[in-house]
Amino acid sequence: MTLFRNIVFAAALAGLIAGVFVTIVHEIGTVPIILQAETYEKAAESSAAPATDADAATAEHQHEAEAWEPTDGFERTAFTVLADVLTGIAFGLLLTAAYALRGRAMDWRQGLFWGLAGFATFTLAPGLGLPPELPGTESAPLLDRQIWWVATAIATAGGLALIAFTRHIALTVLGVGLIVLPHIYGAPQPAEHKMLAPEGLAHSFAVAAVVTSFLFWLVLGSLTGVFYRWFAGSSQALLSDHGGLDQHA
């Protein structure tokens, strides 16, 4: 129970810091691009003005029925911080749980490598088929994209694990196959590729989003490595000495 509590505490502390950090990076890199793209989306909505009062009333009712979104300014920033912190804690728990299962000593360097693996698994590999998109971009059905994204992340994680933790050539080849398989199958695509924002703005957003995620995973990996060593290292070593979590992999 002590080890579990320390693992959770290490993940929460690392996720909190990484989440606040990435919010600052978002505000500098991606948020200005999103706000600029939203101007094109609002302009397109304005140009499609209803012809009659009845149409206007129907459009207003449909707009009210849409999903709620925070207003610009403090409210939007606050929800961004909350989302980033929760995301950091969730991914931090995945990393620290992996450290415990691995059963080896951790530090910031080891955590950095795990963070790079997380970036490859959750950003780089899925982003090859489903790059970050701006508001007003035509997309494939949400459920199809979610299924492909999850399958790609699982396959990439499994492939990287086989490559990193096994020494048999057949398993290494299998790992490579798992990584490329989702891309051979192909990500779901819309019937027609359309976007309201200029192509250059979409490209800038994709680059900014990937760089932001890269920095997030570097910080999260390093911090989880450090905090795991501080808070859970002694408990981990004790369990390993008694054959607890050490997998001898």
C-alpha positions in Angstrom: 0.0 0.0 0.0 2.9 2.4 0.7 4.4 1.8 -2.7 1.0 2.3 -4.4 0.5 5.6 -2.5 4.0 6.8 -3.4 3.5 5.9 -7.1 0.3 7.9 -7.2 1.9 10.8 -5.4 4.9 10.8 -7.8 2.5 10.7 -10.8 0.3 13.5 -9.4 3.1 15.8 -8.6 4.8 15.3 -12.0 1.5 15.6 -13.8 0.7 18.8 -12.0 4.0 20.5 -13.0 4.0 19.1 -16.5 0.3 20.2 -17.0 1.0 23.7 -15.9 4.1 23.8 -18.0 2.3 22.6 -21.2 -0.5 25.1 -20.6 2.1 27.9 -20.8 3.4 26.4 -24.0 -0.1 26.1 -25.4 -0.8 29.7 -24.7 2.4 30.7 -26.6 2.2 28.2 -29.5 -1.2 26.7 -30.3 -3.8 28.9 -28.7 -3.1 32.0 -30.9 -3.4 29.8 -34.0 -6.6 28.3 -32.8 -8.1 31.7 -32.2 -7.0 32.8 -35.6 -8.6 29.7 -37.2 -11.9 30.4 -35.3 -12.2 33.7 -37.0 -12.5 31.9 -40.4 -15.0 29.5 -38.9 -17.1 32.4 -37.5 -16.9 34.2 -40.8 -18.2 31.2 -42.7 -21.1 30.9 -40.3 -21.9 34.6 -40.7 -21.8 34.3 -44.5 -24.4 31.5 -44.3 -27.0 33.8 -42.7 -30.6 32.5 -42.6 -33.0 34.0 -45.2 -36.1 34.4 -43.0 -36.9 35.0 -39.4 -38.1 31.4 -39.1 -34.7 30.1 -40.4 -33.0 32.5 -37.9 -35.0 31.1 -35.0 -34.2 27.5 -36.1 -30.5 28.3 -36.4 -30.4 30.0 -33.0 -32.1 26.9 -31.5 -29.6 24.6 -33.1 -26.7 26.8 -31.9 -28.0 26.6 -28.3 -28.3 22.8 -28.6 -24.6 22.5 -29.5 -22.1 21.4 -27.0 -21.2 24.0 -24.4 -17.8 25.7 -24.6 -16.0 28.1 -22.3 -15.8 31.8 -23.1 -12.6 33.3 -24.2 -10.3 34.7 -21.6 -10.0 33.5 -18.0 -12.6 30.8 -18.3 -11.1 29.2 -21.4 -7.6 29.4 -19.8 -8.8 27.9 -16.6 -10.4 24.9 -18.4 -7.2 24.5 -20.5 -5.1 24.3 -17.3 -7.5 21.8 -15.8 -7.5 19.6 -18.9 -3.7 19.7 -19.2 -3.1 18.9 -15.5 -5.6 16.0 -15.6 -3.9 14.7 -18.8 -0.5 15.1 -17.2 -1.6 13.1 -14.1 -3.2 10.4 -16.2 -0.1 9.9 -18.3 2.1 10.2 -15.3 0.2 7.3 -13.7 0.8 5.2 -16.8 4.5 6.0 -16.6 5.0 5.3 -12.9 3.0 2.1 -13.2 5.3 1.0 -16.0 8.3 1.8 -13.8 6.9 -0.3 -11.0 6.2 -3.2 -13.3 9.7 -2.9 -14.8 11.2 -3.0 -11.3 14.4 -1.1 -12.1 16.0 2.0 -10.6 14.8 5.2 -12.1 16.2 8.7 -12.6 15.5 11.6 -14.8 17.5 10.1 -17.7 15.6 6.9 -17.6 12.4 8.9 -17.3 13.4 10.9 -20.3 13.6 7.8 -22.5 10.2 6.6 -21.2 8.9 10.1 -22.1 10.2 9.8 -25.6 8.5 6.5 -25.9 5.3 8.1 -24.7 5.6 10.8 -27.3 6.1 8.2 -30.0 3.2 6.2 -28.8 0.6 8.8 -28.1 1.5 11.6 -30.5 3.9 10.7 -33.3 2.5 7.4 -34.4 -1.2 8.5 -34.3 -0.3 11.8 -35.8 1.1 10.3 -38.9 -2.4 9.2 -39.9 -4.5 11.8 -38.0 -2.5 15.0 -37.7 -3.7 17.7 -35.4 -6.6 19.7 -37.0 -7.9 23.2 -36.6 -11.5 24.2 -36.1 -13.4 24.2 -39.3 -11.6 21.2 -40.8 -13.6 18.3 -42.3 -12.9 15.1 -40.5 -13.8 11.4 -40.6 -16.5 10.2 -38.2 -15.3 10.6 -34.6 -15.8 7.0 -33.5 -13.7 5.7 -36.4 -10.9 8.1 -35.6 -11.0 7.2 -31.9 -10.9 3.4 -32.6 -7.9 3.9 -35.0 -6.1 6.2 -32.6 -6.4 3.8 -29.7 -5.5 0.8 -31.8 -2.4 2.6 -33.2 -1.3 3.7 -29.6 -1.6 0.1 -28.4 0.2 -1.4 -31.4 3.0 1.2 -31.1 3.4 0.6 -27.3 3.5 -3.1 -27.9 6.0 -2.8 -30.7 8.3 -0.6 -28.8 8.2 -2.9 -25.8 9.2 -5.9 -28.0 12.0 -3.9 -29.5 13.3 -2.5 -26.3 12.9 -5.4 -23.8 13.5 -8.5 -25.9 16.7 -9.8 -27.6 15.2 -12.3 -30.0 15.3 -11.2 -33.7 11.8 -12.7 -34.4 10.3 -10.6 -31.6 12.0 -7.5 -32.8 10.6 -8.0 -36.3 7.2 -8.6 -34.8 7.6 -5.3 -32.9 8.4 -3.4 -36.1 5.4 -5.1 -37.7 3.1 -4.0 -35.0 4.3 -0.4 -35.3 3.7 -0.2 -39.1 0.5 -2.3 -39.2 -2.0 0.6 -38.4 -0.4 2.7 -41.1 -0.7 0.0 -43.7 -4.4 -0.4 -42.8 -4.7 3.4 -43.0 -6.4 6.0 -40.8 -10.0 6.9 -41.5 -10.4 9.9 -43.8 -13.3 12.2 -44.6 -15.1 11.8 -48.0 -13.7 15.2 -48.9 -10.8 17.1 -47.4 -12.0 20.7 -46.7 -10.8 23.3 -44.3 -11.9 26.9 -43.6 -8.5 28.1 -42.5 -5.6 28.6 -44.9 -3.4 25.6 -45.5 -0.4 27.4 -44.2 -2.1 28.1 -40.9 -3.1 24.4 -40.6 0.5 23.4 -41.2 1.7 25.8 -38.5 -0.8 24.4 -36.0 0.2 20.8 -36.7 3.9 21.7 -36.1 3.1 23.7 -33.0 1.0 20.9 -31.6 3.6 18.2 -32.2 6.4 20.4 -30.6 4.2 21.2 -27.6 3.5 17.5 -27.1 7.2 16.7 -27.5 8.1 19.2 -24.7 5.3 17.9 -22.5 6.5 14.3 -22.7 10.1 15.3 -22.1 9.1 17.2 -19.0 6.7 14.5 -17.8 9.1 11.7 -18.4 12.0 13.4 -16.6 9.8 14.5 -13.6 8.2 11.1 -13.1 11.7 9.5 -13.2 12.9 11.9 -10.5 9.8 11.8 -8.3 9.5 8.0 -8.6 13.0 7.6 -7.4 12.4 10.0 -4.5 9.0 8.7 -3.3 8.9 5.1 -4.5 12.5 4.0 -5.0 13.1 2.7 -1.5 9.8 0.8 -1.4 10.5 -0.6 -4.9 13.9 -1.8 -3.9 12.5 -3.5 -0.8 9.9 -5.4 -2.8 12.5 -6.3 -5.5 14.7 -7.8 -2.8 11.8 -10.0 -1.8 10.8 -10.9 -5.4 7.9 -8.5 -5.5 7.7 -6.4 -8.6 11.1 -7.2 -10.2 10.4 -8.9 -13.5 14.1 -9.6 -14.2 13.4 -8.5 -17.8 
